[in-house]
């Protein structure tokens, strides 16, 4: 019975997260990035948190 309650709680949480993401995407204040902008942002974040990319990586 506990698994049923946990599954229902997870389902509720998941649906809330999806709705929040949809609401944010529909907002007139949403900021949209190009693929290149996102890649650059992620590269910066990864470098800040994990250091420079190893030289033999692609």
C-alpha positions, 0 to 999 in steps of 0.5 A: 500500500505504501508503494501506491501512495509513493507512486501517487505522490511522485506522479503529483510532483512530476505533473506539477514540475511539467506544468511549471515548465510549460507555464515558464515556456509560455511566459512572455518573459521567457528567454530562448537560447539558440543551440550554440548559445546553450552549448557555450553556456554549458561549456562555461558552466562545466569548466567552472565546476569541473575544470577545463575539458581534457585535451583528448576529448572531442 
